[in-house]
Amino acid sequence: GDPRFLFGEAMLSQLDRDDTDISHAVVTKVHAIAHRYATDNESIRDRNTWHAVLLLEWSHGKYCTLVELAWLNGCTGYGGKSNWCADKLEPNPTLYRVAADGMKRPWDQHLAEIRMIDVAVSNCDEFWEEWLLKYSNRGSLPASCQRFLDPTVYASAPACIRNCTPSQVAGFCLNYIWRAFSYDLISANCQTFVADFFGFLTGEQNVHPYSSFLRPSYQQKMSAFWYRPCYARKPLK
């Protein structure tokens, strides 16, 4: 269908109104992925900065959904330029055209948001070929067109949450970000979120962030996914 930009509590009912083969689909497999960012001159800090995301496979096999935590308005505040959208380098990317105007503002490095982007691949193998390999230093594109360095799928497991539909996934993310809204380079970032959500969706034990230096201070927040926000009171810090 046409591109759309859903957000907030309203997206739950919108997702439930999708065609039955989409709205009743369930997550079948979960993959944790990490990569560094492609830069012209990689610094020591760049070499130790890894972005982590989750890739969700669905029972319908029509697409996968990429889930990431990052700076609040970090994508819409950057002209809608997402590494997970093919038209990132276009003057007016699709994501920016469909985004809510209220989100087109400078990003905040101290607050977080969770993004869910549907990608036109049916499984992780296709995602590797059409995205991670194609747009990385392992593919054939010139350096100016690369987006990722040394991508890796570092964990995969079947989903163990019963009947985990699109609206449920979105609801879990709304619950989590209401309670874990801060962004911190060490204690609350993309890697800690991926560890939390991967462990929650799969039931795997001893899940931890990808980077070894984040592991000693990691405190999982999986319970944050369960309970819906109480907007009448301030969220927990």
Secondary structure, DSSP 8 states (H G I E B T S, - for coil): -------STHHHHHHHTS-HHHHT--EEEEEEEEEEE--SS--HHHHT--EEEEEEEETT-S-EEEEEEEEETTTGGGTT--TTSTTTTSSS-HHHHHS-GGG-S--EEEEEEEEEEEES-SSHHHHIIIIIITTBTTSSS-GGG--EEEEEEEEEEE--STT--HHHHHHHHHHHHHHS-B-BTTTBSHHHHHHHHHHHHH--SS---SSGGGTTT----GGGGTS---TTS----
